[in-house]
Amino acid sequence: MARPGPFSFETPYERQATAGRSPPAAATAEVTRMRRARRRLDPPPGPASAPLVAAGAARAPALAEISRVLAEVQLDDQAALDTATRLIGELFEGACVLRLLSDDGEWLAPAALYHRDPDLLGLMRDLLSPTPYRVGEGLPGRVAASGEGLLFPAVSPDELRAQVRPEHRALLETTGVSSLMLVPLRAQGRVVGTVAMACPVSGRPYTEEDQGLLQDLADHLALAVTCARFRRANASLIEAYDATLEGWVRALDLRGKETEGHTRRVTELAVRLACALGVSGEELAHIRRGALLHDIGKMGVPDPILLKPGPLTEQEQAIMRRHPIYALELLSAIPYLGPALAIPYGHHERWDGTGYPRKLKDDEIPLAARIFTVVDVWDALRSDRPYRQARSRDEALAHLREEAGGHFDPRVVEAFLRLLEEEGNGTVHADRRAG
């Protein structure tokens, strides 16, 4: 726990630990690092520590703000990276360069820059941004390759000139650097970037304590960057999966002409009804995917039955009623779609227990399936079929009311009727016909 005085600031995780509650497991290492970092700012007692107390007190607000940003901000946009880099630069009173490793692990490119002088910051952007370092090349590349930091407490202009690229020497001469430190961004045993701090001639030379504190902050930043990259990769994978689902749906619509456009309509309406019933987040996404795939089991139904223009025989109906089972067999091997199976497998169950394939009743039927059943029947009633004309709006509404408590969950029917009224007095279907 931080000591009282100028250094007594804590992250939300530390406040939990102080209050006797365990912080989340993923945050335990972060709390330990931040406490260790802050102890570096806590000077030993005694008169000789007065200058250090003053320096530490001046840095304390910046360090507290960095802790907040790194703990609360998802570093998945440029503004967040710029903020973190600015706060680190202000903490160490110098120019800061954050470089991130390329996806192939071969190059370090500037991701964010900071200098308190806007003109010099512009010069940094002009000179540094176009020139990434190869891993192993120059000071940043050496740090990335070794995974170890570098510290130059006092360095002469000639020494610095020998360490940097010729095109960057003008920047050093203009900014005037007297001390330099670089550390790697390390997460899960891998280097994902580097942070460099350059102290101006007028500043206090960097020390091993400074470098240790910078390393703690860099490790914290590396974890945030790694998580952001994972989120982006995961989002891209989800987009690819969803595009595949859309392709399956289009294939099914092309095969069964009588349902052309039906899937898109019922998916949009099911999502709106779910929202009206308080569904949100991932659960809503699963409903959308389940609605898209609600008839995917019909891929296993023979064409003569699926495309028959008239009523089905009893034997044909038995085959058709297997399509929820076909959906289960098709999708259960795909873990990503597991939470969406409630609709393809359960949308033909009935509230009174007379549905299929499992004869579930009441709340045994998943909410997603109960929602979709109402929407699916509404769209079917309001659409033309080869063997019958579409029902009128009033007829379709009357059917829903009559079947509430029989075919449908009464609460879902009530919410759906309210939704129809709110979205245009029953014109949510827009009277579009399938076929």
PEUR-V917528 format. One record per residue. N is the residue number from 1. SS is DSSP state (hx for helix, st for strand, lp for the rest). OMEGA is omega in degrees with one decimal (none if undefined). D_LAST is the distance of its C-alpha to the last C-alpha in Angstrom with 1 decimal. Layout:
BEGIN
n: {N	N}
ss: {SS	SS}
omega: {OMEGA	OMEGA}
d_last: {D_LAST	D_LAST}
END
This chain:
BEGIN
n: {1	2	3	4	5	6	7	8	9	10	11	12	13	14	15	16	17	18	19	20	21	22	23	24	25	26	27	28	29	30	31	32	33	34	35	36	37	38	39	40	41	42	43	44	45	46	47	48	49	50	51	52	53	54	55	56	57	58	59	60	61	62	63	64	65	66	67	68	69	70	71	72	73	74	75	76	77	78	79	80	81	82	83	84	85	86	87	88	89	90	91	92	93	94	95	96	97	98	99	100	101	102	103	104	105	106	107	108	109	110	111	112	113	114	115	116	117	118	119	120	121	122	123	124	125	126	127	128	129	130	131	132	133	134	135	136	137	138	139	140	141	142	143	144	145	146	147	148	149	150	151	152	153	154	155	156	157	158	159	160	161	162	163	164	165	166	167	168	169	170	171	172	173	174	175	176	177	178	179	180	181	182	183	184	185	186	187	188	189	190	191	192	193	194	195	196	197	198	199	200	201	202	203	204	205	206	207	208	209	210	211	212	213	214	215	216	217	218	219	220	221	222	223	224	225	226	227	228	229	230	231	232	233	234	235	236	237	238	239	240	241	242	243	244	245	246	247	248	249	250	251	252	253	254	255	256	257	258	259	260	261	262	263	264	265	266	267	268	269	270	271	272	273	274	275	276	277	278	279	280	281	282	283	284	285	286	287	288	289	290	291	292	293	294	295	296	297	298	299	300	301	302	303	304	305	306	307	308	309	310	311	312	313	314	315	316	317	318	319	320	321	322	323	324	325	326	327	328	329	330	331	332	333	334	335	336	337	338	339	340	341	342	343	344	345	346	347	348	349	350	351	352	353	354	355	356	357	358	359	360	361	362	363	364	365	366	367	368	369	370	371	372	373	374	375	376	377	378	379	380	381	382	383	384	385	386	387	388	389	390	391	392	393	394	395	396	397	398	399	400	401	402	403	404	405	406	407	408	409	410	411	412	413	414	415	416	417	418	419	420	421	422	423	424	425	426	427	428	429	430	431	432	433	434	435}
ss: {lp	lp	lp	lp	lp	lp	lp	lp	lp	lp	lp	hx	hx	hx	hx	hx	hx	hx	lp	lp	lp	lp	lp	lp	hx	hx	hx	hx	hx	hx	hx	hx	hx	hx	hx	hx	hx	hx	hx	hx	hx	lp	lp	lp	lp	lp	hx	hx	hx	hx	hx	hx	hx	hx	hx	hx	hx	hx	hx	hx	hx	hx	hx	hx	hx	hx	hx	hx	hx	hx	hx	hx	lp	lp	lp	lp	lp	hx	hx	hx	hx	hx	hx	hx	hx	hx	hx	hx	hx	hx	hx	hx	lp	st	st	st	st	st	st	st	st	lp	lp	lp	lp	lp	st	st	st	st	st	st	st	st	lp	lp	lp	hx	hx	hx	hx	hx	hx	hx	hx	hx	hx	hx	lp	lp	lp	lp	st	st	lp	lp	lp	hx	hx	hx	hx	hx	hx	hx	hx	hx	lp	lp	lp	st	st	st	lp	lp	lp	lp	hx	hx	hx	hx	hx	hx	hx	lp	lp	hx	hx	hx	hx	hx	hx	hx	hx	hx	hx	lp	st	st	st	st	st	st	st	st	st	st	st	lp	lp	st	st	st	st	st	st	st	st	st	st	st	lp	lp	lp	lp	lp	lp	lp	hx	hx	hx	hx	hx	hx	hx	hx	hx	hx	hx	hx	hx	hx	hx	hx	hx	hx	hx	hx	hx	hx	hx	hx	hx	hx	hx	hx	hx	hx	hx	hx	hx	hx	hx	hx	hx	hx	hx	hx	hx	hx	hx	hx	hx	hx	hx	hx	lp	hx	hx	hx	lp	lp	hx	hx	hx	hx	hx	hx	hx	hx	hx	hx	hx	hx	hx	hx	hx	lp	lp	lp	lp	hx	hx	hx	hx	hx	hx	hx	hx	hx	hx	hx	hx	lp	lp	lp	hx	hx	hx	hx	hx	lp	lp	hx	hx	hx	hx	lp	lp	lp	lp	lp	lp	lp	hx	hx	hx	hx	hx	hx	hx	lp	lp	hx	hx	hx	hx	hx	hx	hx	hx	hx	lp	lp	lp	hx	hx	hx	hx	hx	hx	hx	hx	hx	hx	hx	hx	lp	lp	lp	lp	lp	lp	lp	lp	lp	lp	lp	lp	lp	lp	lp	hx	hx	hx	lp	lp	hx	hx	hx	hx	hx	hx	hx	hx	hx	hx	hx	hx	hx	hx	hx	lp	lp	lp	st	lp	lp	st	lp	lp	lp	lp	hx	hx	hx	hx	hx	hx	hx	hx	hx	hx	hx	st	lp	lp	lp	st	lp	hx	hx	hx	hx	hx	hx	hx	hx	hx	hx	hx	hx	hx	lp	lp	lp	lp	lp	lp	lp	lp	lp	lp	lp	lp	lp}
omega: {-179.5	-179.1	176.4	179.0	-175.1	-176.0	-175.4	171.4	-175.0	171.4	175.1	178.8	-179.7	177.7	176.0	-179.1	179.3	-178.3	177.9	178.2	-178.4	174.6	176.5	-176.0	-178.2	-176.7	-173.6	-179.6	180.0	178.2	-179.6	-179.3	-177.5	177.9	178.4	178.7	-177.3	176.7	176.7	176.9	-178.9	-177.3	174.5	-179.0	176.6	-177.3	-176.4	-176.6	-174.6	178.5	179.7	177.0	-179.7	-179.8	179.9	179.5	179.3	-177.6	-172.7	-179.8	179.6	179.7	178.1	-179.9	176.7	179.1	-179.4	-177.5	-176.5	-179.9	-169.4	-175.6	173.7	-172.2	-179.9	174.5	-174.2	-179.0	180.0	177.2	178.3	-179.5	179.7	-179.7	177.9	-178.4	176.8	177.5	178.4	-179.9	-176.9	172.1	178.9	176.6	-176.8	176.8	175.4	177.2	178.1	-178.5	177.7	-178.2	-180.0	176.3	-175.0	-172.5	173.0	-179.4	176.9	178.3	178.6	-178.0	175.7	166.5	-176.6	177.7	-177.5	-179.8	178.8	175.8	176.3	177.8	177.3	179.9	-177.3	-173.0	-173.1	-172.1	-176.4	-169.4	175.6	176.5	169.8	178.1	-175.7	-177.2	176.8	-178.4	178.6	-179.7	177.4	179.7	180.0	-177.8	-175.5	-174.0	-179.9	-178.7	175.9	179.7	174.3	-175.0	177.8	-176.0	-179.1	177.7	-179.4	178.9	179.9	-179.4	-178.4	-174.9	-172.6	178.3	179.2	-177.4	179.9	-175.4	178.8	178.3	179.1	-179.4	-178.8	-176.4	-179.2	-176.8	178.9	-178.3	-172.7	172.3	179.2	177.1	176.4	166.9	-174.3	177.9	177.5	176.4	-178.8	173.1	180.0	179.8	177.9	171.2	177.6	175.0	178.2	-177.3	177.5	-178.2	-177.2	-174.3	177.6	-179.4	179.9	-177.7	176.2	176.3	176.4	-178.4	177.7	178.0	178.1	178.7	177.1	180.0	179.5	178.0	178.1	178.8	179.9	178.3	179.2	179.5	179.9	178.0	179.3	178.3	177.6	179.5	179.7	179.1	179.4	178.6	178.4	178.8	178.7	178.1	179.5	177.0	-177.1	176.3	176.5	178.1	178.8	178.2	176.6	-177.7	179.0	178.5	179.3	178.7	178.1	-179.3	-178.2	-173.3	-176.4	-178.1	-177.0	-178.5	-178.1	-175.3	179.6	-177.7	-176.2	177.4	-179.9	-177.1	177.9	178.6	-179.9	178.6	177.9	176.9	179.5	179.1	174.8	178.3	-178.7	173.0	-177.0	-179.7	178.3	177.7	178.6	177.0	179.0	-179.2	178.4	178.1	177.2	-173.3	-170.0	-179.2	-176.9	178.4	179.1	172.3	-179.4	-180.0	-179.1	-179.3	-178.5	178.5	-176.9	-173.8	-179.2	-174.9	-177.8	179.4	-179.4	172.7	-179.6	178.5	179.1	177.4	178.5	177.7	179.4	-177.0	174.7	-174.1	172.4	178.0	175.7	178.3	178.3	-179.6	-178.0	-170.4	-174.2	178.8	-179.4	-175.2	-178.9	-176.4	-179.2	-178.7	-179.2	-173.8	-176.5	-177.6	179.6	-176.8	-170.0	-172.3	173.3	171.1	-178.9	-178.1	-177.8	175.5	-178.3	-178.6	-178.4	9.0	-172.5	-178.5	174.6	178.9	175.7	-175.6	171.6	179.1	178.8	-178.7	-179.7	179.9	178.3	177.1	-173.6	-178.9	-180.0	-178.1	-177.8	-179.8	178.1	-178.3	179.6	179.3	-175.1	-178.0	174.2	173.1	179.4	-175.7	177.9	175.6	175.9	175.1	175.2	178.6	-177.8	178.5	179.7	178.0	179.5	179.7	179.6	-179.5	-178.6	-175.2	175.3	-175.7	175.7	176.6	-168.5	169.9	-177.0	-179.3	178.9	177.5	179.6	178.9	-179.4	178.4	177.1	178.1	178.8	-179.3	-178.4	-175.4	173.3	174.5	174.9	-177.9	-178.0	176.6	180.0	176.9	176.9	-178.2	175.3	173.0	none}
d_last: {69.3	70.2	73.7	74.3	75.1	73.5	71.5	70.0	66.3	63.7	60.0	57.9	58.2	62.0	62.1	60.3	62.9	65.7	64.5	64.6	60.9	59.6	57.4	54.2	55.1	53.5	55.7	59.0	59.9	59.0	61.3	64.1	63.8	63.8	66.8	68.6	67.8	69.2	72.3	73.0	73.2	75.5	79.0	81.9	84.2	87.3	88.6	87.7	84.0	84.0	82.5	79.8	79.1	78.5	76.3	74.3	73.9	72.6	69.9	69.0	66.5	64.7	64.5	63.1	60.4	59.5	59.3	56.9	54.7	54.6	53.9	51.2	49.5	46.8	47.9	44.6	45.1	47.9	49.3	50.1	51.8	53.8	54.8	56.1	58.0	59.6	60.7	62.3	64.0	65.4	66.6	68.6	69.5	68.5	65.8	62.9	60.6	57.7	56.4	53.5	53.1	50.3	47.7	49.6	52.8	54.8	55.0	56.0	54.5	55.5	52.9	54.9	58.3	60.8	64.0	65.4	66.4	63.3	65.0	65.7	62.2	60.9	63.4	62.2	58.6	59.6	61.8	60.1	56.3	56.1	58.3	57.0	59.6	59.2	59.9	63.7	64.4	66.5	67.0	63.3	62.6	65.6	64.5	61.0	62.5	65.1	63.4	66.7	67.6	70.2	72.8	75.1	77.2	79.2	78.4	80.0	78.2	79.4	78.0	74.6	74.6	75.1	72.1	69.4	67.9	69.8	67.0	67.1	70.9	70.8	68.7	71.3	74.1	72.4	71.4	74.5	73.8	76.6	74.7	71.6	69.5	66.3	64.4	61.4	58.2	57.9	55.2	54.8	57.6	56.1	57.0	54.1	56.2	59.6	61.1	64.2	66.6	69.2	72.0	73.7	77.5	78.1	76.3	77.5	77.2	74.5	75.8	74.7	73.7	71.5	69.9	69.4	67.7	65.5	64.5	63.5	61.3	59.9	59.0	57.2	55.3	54.4	52.8	50.7	49.7	48.9	46.7	44.9	44.3	42.9	40.5	39.3	38.9	37.1	34.7	34.0	33.4	31.0	29.0	28.9	27.7	25.0	23.9	23.8	21.6	19.1	19.2	18.6	15.6	14.1	15.1	13.5	10.1	10.6	11.9	9.5	6.0	5.3	6.8	5.8	8.0	9.2	12.4	13.5	13.3	15.1	17.6	18.6	19.0	20.9	23.2	24.0	24.7	26.9	28.8	29.4	30.9	33.2	31.6	32.5	33.5	32.7	31.3	28.6	27.8	27.6	25.1	22.9	23.2	22.7	19.5	18.1	19.3	18.6	16.6	18.6	20.4	17.5	18.8	21.6	19.6	19.8	16.9	17.8	17.4	14.5	12.3	14.0	12.1	14.8	17.0	18.9	22.7	25.1	25.8	22.2	21.7	24.8	23.4	20.1	22.4	24.1	21.4	23.3	26.4	24.8	23.8	27.5	28.8	26.8	27.4	30.8	32.6	31.5	33.8	31.9	28.9	31.1	30.9	27.1	27.0	27.3	23.5	22.2	25.2	25.5	22.4	22.5	26.1	27.1	29.8	31.8	31.9	29.9	27.0	26.7	27.8	31.1	31.3	32.2	33.0	33.7	34.6	34.5	30.8	30.5	29.7	26.8	25.1	26.0	24.5	21.2	21.0	21.0	18.4	16.0	16.5	16.3	12.8	11.7	13.6	12.3	8.5	7.2	7.5	8.4	11.9	12.1	11.5	11.5	15.1	17.2	18.7	22.0	20.7	18.9	22.2	24.3	22.6	23.3	26.8	27.5	26.4	28.5	31.2	29.4	26.1	26.4	29.2	30.6	31.5	28.0	26.6	29.4	28.7	24.9	25.7	28.3	25.9	23.4	26.5	27.9	24.7	24.2	24.7	21.3	19.2	18.7	15.0	15.2	12.9	9.9	6.6	3.8	0.0}
END
